[in-house]
């Protein structure tokens, strides 16, 4: 797995975000603006006009000769992040990565501009375009990092087969990968590096993988049908810092925490390991003999009315599997938040659960997975194997995951039915 620092645009991080949010956000913004300016300046130096022209078209600036670039230009009353100089005017750049848009700051920038200059605002929140319109200034332009990523990717794809432009293609590809690494793009799919993390763990790649999962989950949550609206909260799991921990990373799409809701931690998860991406409906918490927790309720329902569970499973059209795991403490003798691991114990195809005897056998397995210090946990699982074409097709992958969540939802509904 290639270390992200080998990308010519990547950088060593400064203060921890947990310690100094402002300094961290400022560093990311400065470095990302620097990467963009460096890319455009490189294109000018080698006279590669297709990229420059597409960028100017994106920001609605006439195609003309660029004379020079500057970074962090200091003006009398403001400090834009960068500037593109033309013979007759300038395009100033103000970028936002994590920090909020400040219309007061934008107004101060505008006061430093001539009537012919342009102020380009780059963020990843397209609602900011509407906010900027409140300033009623024709010198304002807006674009997103998503759109910059898109045009760079399209240019790279157009020239990657041209051996004469091999060096140009490599530089553009590094910029595209840089934006993907810091997740300044919309979810762009899973690459081999995402799966290879579990083969050779690299601490610098862990936050990249977490951000990618979060971007995917947020996108899916925003597109889920209204009938699934109660599953509106995204929770990102920790990634083990050594190869001795869990061999997967996960993100949950769940209900917001609510007092008295025993089923709050029964949710949907997306998990990535060295071999696959999994979409799960998860049933967890409690023991088989405790009717005040989900596992006890589930065991009782299966025991008392096996046929109702079979009818629920017939609603599942995916090629799914039911997996029973033992939830065990990582250390000590108590399962607590952050101190549990799941060890697969039993697995069966959904299509193979066809009779009362099959359901009662699952009940028996649940009881066998129950002895302390462990407790059972259940996944209704759909697997997408590493190497599948769909993993690199973001829109189709999101459609597949959303369809799977909708398909698995009857199992969680069955659990909560009176």
N, C-alpha and C positions, 0 to 999 in steps of 0.2 A: 504494500500500500504506500503510495507516494505521500510524503510529509507535505502538508499544505504550505509550509514555509518555503518549499522549493518552487512554488508559484511566484513569478516575478512581481506580482502585485500584492501578495500576502505580506503580513507584517507581524512582528512580535507585539503582543498585547502589553498595555501598560497597567495601571492600577486595576485591581479587581472590581468588577461591576458592583459586587455586594458592598464594597467599601466606599467607592466614590463614583456614584452613578454619573454625575455630570462630566467628570474627566474621562470616564470610559466612553460615554456617548460622543463627546467631542472628538476623542481619538478616532473612533470608527468613522465619524463624518469627515474628518480631515483626511484620513487615509483613503476613503472611498472617493472623495472628490479628487484627490491626488492621482488615484489610479485612472480615473476618467480623463483628466487633463493629460496625463502621461501617454495614454493610449491615443488620444486625438493628436497630440504633438508628434508622436511616432508616425502616425499616418501622414501628417504634413511633411515630415522630414524625408519620407520615402516616396512622397508624391502619390499616395494611395487615396485618390479622391472619392471612390464609392462610399467609404465609411464616413468621411467628412460630410459629403452631400446628404447622406441619409440622416445624419445627426441634425444638420441644419434644417432639413425638411421636417423632422420630428418636432423641432421647437419653433417652426414657422418663421424662420429667418431666411431671406434670399440667399441663394448659393453665390458666394463671392470669395475672393482670396483672403485667407487668414494670414495675418502678419506675425503674430506671436501669441504666447500663452503666459499667464502668471498664476501663481498660487497665493491664497490668503492675502489678497490685495488690501492694504490699509487705506481707507478713505478718511476724510476729516471727521465724519460723524458716524461711520459704520465700517464694518469689516466683512465683506462678502468672502466666500471661501475660495473663489477663483475667478479668473477673467480670461475671455478670448478677445484678442484685439484684431480689429479690421482697420482698413485705411481710414474709414470715415466714422466709425463708431465702435462700441464695445458691447460684449455680452457678459454680464456679471453673473456668477453662479452662487446661489445659496442652497446648500443641501441639508436635508434632515434624514437621519437614519433611524434613531430611536427617540431623539428629543422632539417635543411638540412644536407645531408651527406657531410662531409668534408674529402676529400681524403688526405689532408695534415695531419690531425689528425690521420687518419688510418695509414699512413706511420710512424708517430711517435710512435704509439702503436707497430707496427711491429718491430721497432728497439729495443724495450725492451724485445722482446720474444726470447726464445732459438729456435734452429732449429727444436725441437720436439713439440713446443707449437702450439696452434691453436688460431686464433682470429675470434670469431663469431660476425658478424654484424647483428643486428636485426632491421628492419625498416618495414614500411608498403607500401613502394614504390618498387615494384619488378624490376623496371628499374635500381635500385641501384646495382643489381647483375651484370649487364653489366658494370657499372661504376667501380666496384671493380676489375673486370678482367683486367682493364687497368694497375693495379699495378703488375700483373704477379707474384703473390706470392702464392705458393701452401699451405701456412699456413692459408689462408683466407677461411672462410666459410660464407655463407649467408643463412638466413631464414627470414620469415616475421611473424609478430604477427598474421596474418590471419592463417598461417600454424600451429603455436603453438596452437592457439585456436582450430583448426580443430582436432589435435591429442588428445588434452585434452578432447574435446567433445566426440571423439570416445571411449577413455578409459572410461570416465564416463558412456557412454551408455552401454558399455560391462559389467560393474560391478554393475550398479544401482539396479539390482534385487537380488544381493547377499547380504543377511543380514549380513554376516560376515565382509563385507567391507563397511558397512553403513557409518562409520566415514570417511574413505578414499574418498568415493563417495561424501560426503557432502563438504569436503575441495576442491576437484577438481571442483565441481559444483560452489562453491563460486569464484574460480579463473576464470572459464569460464564466469560466470555472471559479474565479475569485468571487464574483457576485453570487454564484450558487453556493460556494463554501460559507459565506457569511449570511446566506439566506436573504439576500436583497432582491430575490426574484420570487415570483409565484412558484409554488411547488413544481419542480422540474423533473421529477422521476428519481428512481434509485439506480445507482451505478455499482460496479463491482466493488469500488472502495467502501461502500456502505456495508456490504456483506463481509469484506475482507477484514474489517475492524475486529471481528471476533477471532480471526486467525492470528493476527498480530496486533494486539491492542496498542493504539497510539493515543496517549492522553490528549494531544492537541486536536485529535479528530472527534473526540467525544462530544464537545459542544456543537460541532458541525452536524453530527448525526441527530442530536437532540433537537436542534433548531429545524432540521429538515422534517422530522416527525411532527413537530409542533405546527409547522406551516401546512403540512398535509392535513392534520387533524382540524385545524382552524378552518381550512377551506372546505372540508367535508361537513363540519358542523354548520357552516353558513349555508350550505346547499341542501341539508337534510329537509325533507318535507315537513310541513307544519305539524302533522300528526305525530312526529317524533320530537317536537319542539322542547319537551321537558328534558331531553338529553342535550343540554346547552352548555355544559361546562367541560373544558379541556384540562386534563391533568397530565403532566409530563412526568414519567418515572425517572429515577436516577439511573445512571449507567455505571456499572462496576468499574473501579479504577484499576483493577488487575484482572488477570485471566483466571483468578480463583473465584470470581463472583458469578452472577447469572450470565449466561451466554446469549443474552438478548436485550434489546431496548424496547420500551413500550410507551404508548400514550393512550390514555383512556378518554372516551367520550361518555360523560355521565350526567346524572342529575345533580343540580346544586345541592349542597348539604342542607338538610332540613331536619329539625328536631322531631324525633318520633318516627322517622322513616327508616325502618330496619333494612330496607332493600337499597339504600343509597349507594352501597359499594357493589351492587350488581349492575354491570355496565357493559359497554362495548370497548374492546381494545384493539389496537393495531400494534403488532409486535414484529420486530425484525431480528433475525439471527444470521448465522453464517450461511444457512442453507435456504432460507425462505422468508417470505412476508406472510404473516397470519392475520386474519380478521376473526375476532372472537366475540361471542356473547359469554359473559363471565358470571358465574354464580359462586359466591364466596361468603365467608363468615359463619361461625357457629359450628355446632356438631349435630350429628344425625338425631340425637335424642332431645334437642333443645328447640322447642316450637317458637321461641322468641327470637330466633335468628334464621337467616335464609336457608342454610343447609338443613336445618331441622324441618322447616316448612316444606322444602323440596322433597326430602326423604318421606315425609308423611303423605304428601300428595301421590308420590309414586307407589307407595305401599298400599294405600287405601283405594286407589282408582287407577290401575295401570293403563287401562284403555284410554283414559283422557290424555295421558302423556303421549301415547301412540298417535292419537288424532292430532295433537299439537305438532309432533314431528313430521306428519304427512304434509304440513303446510310449508315445510322447508324444501325448496327446490334446488338449493346448492348441493354440491358434492361435499357435504360436511361430515365431520367426525365428532363424537362425544368423547372427551378426554377427561378422566378423573386423575387428579394429582394429589399428592400429599403436600400440604403446606407445613413447612418445618422452620423452626427458628434458625437463623444463620449462626447465632451464638447464644449460649445459655439455654434456658428451658422454656422461654415464653415467646410466643408470636406477638410481635408489636409492629407498628408502622415503621417501615424501613428495616425490620429485622425478620424477614421471612423469605424463603425461597420455595419454589414450586418444583417438585420432583414427580415426573410422569409415572403413574401407577397402573393405569388401565386405559385402553383405547378401543373404540368400536365405530364402524361406519354407521351413520344415521340410518341408511337404507337397510341395515341388517337388524335394526330393532323393530321387530314385526309382531311379537307376541307378548302376552302377559308374562310368560316365563322369562323372556328377555329383560323386561322392566324389573322384575323381582330380582333377577341376577344382578342388575345394576345396583339395586338397593343393597344387596349383600356386599358388593364391592365397596360401596360407600362406607358401610360399617367397618369393613376391614381396613380402610384407609384412615380410620378415625382415632386410633389410640394416641394418647398423649406421648410426647409433646406436640405431635402433629395434628392436623385437622384436614378434612377433604376440601378440595376446590375443584370446580368444573369449568371446562371450556367447551362451548359449541364452536367448532373451528373450521374455517375455510382456508386452505393453504394455496399460496401462489409461489411456486418454486423459483428459486434464484435462476436467472437466465431467461425467464419468460419475457417475451417481447413487450407485454403490457406494462412491465415495470418502468420502461423508458417512454411510455406514452401517458403523460400526466392526466389528461382528460379522461381517457379510457380507464385508467387505473382508479381514478376517483369514482367514476360511474360504477365500476365493479365493486368497490368497497361500500358505496352507498347502497347499492342493490343488495349486497350481502347483509348489511346491518338491517335493512328493512325486512329481509327474508328471515333473519334470526330473531327479530323482535318478538314474535309469538311465544318464544320460550320464556323471555322475561315477563311477558304479559301473563303467561300461564302461572308463573311463580307467584305473582301478586294478586291473582284472582282470588276472591273470597271463596 
